[in-house]
Amino acid sequence: MTNRAAISRIILLTILLFSLPILAQTVAYWRFEEGPAGYPLLHSAPGGVYYESVIDTSYSGNELSVWDEGQAGYTYVTDLGFTIVNGQPNRFSVRNNGPNPSMWTSTTDPINLISPAAFTIEAMFKLENGGFRTIVGRDSYGTNADAALAALYFQALPDNAVAIKFCDVSGYWHQAVSASNAIQTFDNASNPAGSGVPWYGMAAVSNGSTLSLYLRNISAAGQWQLVAQTDLTQSSSPDTALNPGAGNGGDWDAGNWSVGRGLHNGSHVDRALGFIDEVRISTTALNVSDLLWCRPPGQTDWMGYLDGSLSLSKLSIPGTHDSGAMYEPFSGTAKCQNLTIAQQLNAGIRFLDIRCRHIDNAFTIHHGQVYQNINFDDVLNAVIGFLNAHPTECVLMSVKEEYDPSGNTRTFEATFDSYVQKNPAKWYLADTIPTLSQAQGKIVLLRRFGASSLPKGIPATNWPDNTTFTINNTRSQLRVQDYYNVPDANAKWNAVSALLTEAPNANANTLYLNFTSGYVPGFLGILPDIPSLVNAINPQIVSYFSASPKGRFGTIPMDFADEQKASLIVSTNFTVPTAFETADINNDGQVNSADLTILCQEWLMDPQDDRIDLYTDGIVDMKDFRILSQHWKQ
């Protein structure tokens, strides 16, 4: 690139930076995802001087400042109660450092001038006991007949009711207040972590004629409930648009939006002590279906929160080995699961290993010669029932012939086809690895039996025994670790961990299958001993995924799977680097001049380099420099 071209790029980007439009609906969205945990929200300025501490992820330029990094500031914490918000990972909330926290917008921010005819305010919180606790406010003095009142209060009351109160442009006061004890709160002295107290989501919606207040118990996976509503037309106000504010003080200006405190009689008051997260302001009356939603850990529809364009090969998918094996004639020799098929799916399992004996033109479920007291119809009824109830999900199903056939007048393939014909729309039978959108609501067949009528699922018939291998099909590729007959647990874990290490950086179009199942020699070296291996391997799975919170690890079929292990694997699909990790461009554990050098060089020479889009908004601009500067001193 020539110097002239580089200079032109700088000029163009500068123009773009200062002409970023305010989105028509969302005008501010503070997610508090900068992190890392345990660090204060940055404030590299004297106390009380505005500093861009919290990024506005609506790209509207309405950043929040904290008062300082001490007693009037906040710290990033990992107390969440939920992990996904509107499909995005949620890693941090913020907790006040002391008794006088404050966050506010700049006088020059565009949001300070708005006077919307309709609006929505949303926030998530877990609060301490107290008096009036304003989660979101708008600074003002003299806009109402009671001059001491500010322009807006989105708050909890002393009796733990919740409320939205605001002054309109005509000077009329409006409020919607819930019944008492709408929320549970905690005593900081005896329970500073707020243990056992739920997280809540709250939303105030004004469409100009009706003011509605919604509340949901996030920790209990509750739905939005209408807890208060007021008919604004009964006030006789000629214009119920939100008042932009008036007056000013030494530590506030008219129209400032605050988070974590209110304003009364021109003074900072009503501190909302506790935990706050996900604050969003919109200049429209959102429908309930458009309000912020979240996924508490362990939900049964985790795939629905992912980008539908992702291939199944790009995911970490918890699975089960010998999914139907719950019975055995001798302890430790055949049983592989404690959960039924339905329970596995509800726990987050999305890969099933189904072993079918072909008998009398039907399929029974076997582990070796041991009949498992269920048939293929039982498996399909459970899977299709689950998919009907959770249409955003899919199930990758391996189907393999097991034990000796008996009494048949047709091929295994023909009998399989007869099952498919009962619900053909529920099957994905292409020989390619589908995207989530292509697979949602369907069973994706991984075929481990021979077939003459093609395509019939992803082919996996060339399956070497007891090893790690690759299957290269014309339209798909599989990488498999199925070392099951092992001398000891160390040998098995070495095979498992090798593929776990390989998968995150391997070809994203290759479907990885990493079986953690198997057995060691049992009685007299003749019978298999499944529990001894499971008891050694499963704790290592928990430890590994607890310490490896992000990445694509492939499909992990397990013996004796449960919700804990499934959730740990699922969570790797959602976690993303913290802003600190992103700003550490050269991955040396520090954010310093070396990272700044890379950012500047790439900005001029290769602006498409994803490494320098630190803000992950598809644009390389001053927001990316801001993230780097914010984390320089950490």
C-alpha positions, 0 to 999 in steps of 0.5 A: 500500500502506498503512503498516499493510500494509507493516509487516505484510509486514515482520513476515510476511517476518521470520517466514518468514526465520527459519523456512526449512525444511532440505530433506529431502535437500540440506542445503547447496550451495555453488556459489561463483557470487557473483563477480565474477572476480578479487575475493576472497570477501568477509569484512567482519569481523575475521580468523577471525570468522564472516561469511556469505561464500558463499551456501547455494543449497539455501536451508537457511541454511548459509552458509560463511565464509572466514577473511579476504580475504588469505592465508587466503581465496579468490578467484573465478576463471574456471578451470572445465573445465565450464560447466553443472552440473545445468542451471545456468550455472557461471561461477566456482570459487574459488582459495586466496590463500595457504597457509592457506585456510579456509572453515567453517559457523557454530556456529549453522547447522542443518547443524552438528547433523545426524547422518544415517544416510545421506549424500552429499558431492560436490565438484569440484576441481583440486588442487595436489600435497601431502600430505593435502588435505581438500576437505570435513571435519567438525570434532571431537576425541575421537569416535574411539579415536584422539582426534586424528581429526576426524569426517570427511575427504573428501580426497586423500592424499599418493599422490594416492589419494582417500578418504572417512573418517568416524567414526560415532555409535558411535565406529567408524571407516570409510573407503573409499580408492582406488588410488594416482594416482587424480587428477592434480595440479599444482606451484604453483611451476612451473604455478600455473594448473594448465594441462593438469591436469583437473578432477575430480568426487568423491562419497562415498555412505553408505547406512548399510551400504555406503560408496562413493566415486565419481570422474569426470574432468570435463575429459575428459567422463568418467563416474562411476567407482566407485573405492572401496567398503567394507562397513560391516556388517563393522565390527559397529557398532550404528549407522553414522550420521555422528558430529555431532562433539565438543570445541571449540577456539579456532578451531573448534567441534564439528560445524563443516563445513569446505571446503578444510581438515581438522582433526587433533589439534584443529588446522587442517591438510590444506589443499586448495590449488588450485581448488574448486567445487560442494560439495554435502551431502545427508542421503540416499544419492544414486544415481549418476544423481542426482549432480552432472553437468556439461557440458564445452564443445562437447558435442552435447546442449546443448539438454537442459540448458535449461528445456524450457518455453522456446520456440525463439524465446527461444534463441540457435541456431547454424545453417548457410546452404546446409548441404549445400553442400560442392562447387563447379565454380569455387573460391569460387562455391558451397561454403559448408561444410567440415563434413558435416551429421553433423559440423555437428550434433555441433559444436552446429549446430541450424539447417539450411538445406536446398536441394532440387532436385525431380527424378524425384519425389525431392530432390537437394541443390543450391546453385543449379545445382550438385549437392552429391553428396548427396540429401535421404535422406542429410540425413534419415538424418544428422539422424534418426540424430543425434536418435535418439542425442541425444533431448534435441535438436531441429533447426530445418530450413528446406526450400526448392526450389532450381534447375529441377525435372525429370521429376516427376509430382507436386508438390514438396509431395507429394514432401516428404510422401513423405519425412515418411511414412518417419518421421512421428514425427520431424517437428514440422509445426505452424505454431507455434514450439514449446517445447523439450519439444515439439520434442525429438527432432524436426525442426522444419520452417520451410517455404519452399515452397508447400503446400495441406495445412496446417498444414505447418510454420512458414510462411516462403514470403513471403521478400523477396529480399536484405533484412531483413524480418518475416513475420507469420503467423497463429500465428507471427512471423519476423524475418529478415536475409538480405542476401546480395548485398552490395557489401562486408563492411561492408555485410553486417556492418552488417545482421548487427549491427543484428539482433544488437542488436535481438533481445535486447530484442525480442518473445520470441515472434518467431523471429529468423533472422540470416544471416551468409552472402553474397558480394561481387562476384567475377571481373569482377563476374559470379561470386560471391566467397563466401570474401572475405566469409566471411573478413571476417565470421566473425572478427567473429562470434567477436569479437562473441559473445566480448564478448557472453556473455549474451542471446537473439540468435536463430538465426544461420545461418553459412557455414563454421560450426565448433565454436568459433563454435557454442559461443560462440553456444550459451554465450549461452543459459546465462550469467547475470549475476554476483551483482554485476551482479544487485545493480547494480539500476540498472545504473550499474556500481556497487552503492551506496545507490541500489540499496539504495533501489530494493530497499527501495522495491520490497520494500514496494511491488512485491515481484513485481518480478524486479529485486529477487529478486537471489537468484533463488529466487522469494522476496524476503527477507534473502538479497536484501539480503545479496547487495547488501551483499556487493557494496557495496564492489566 
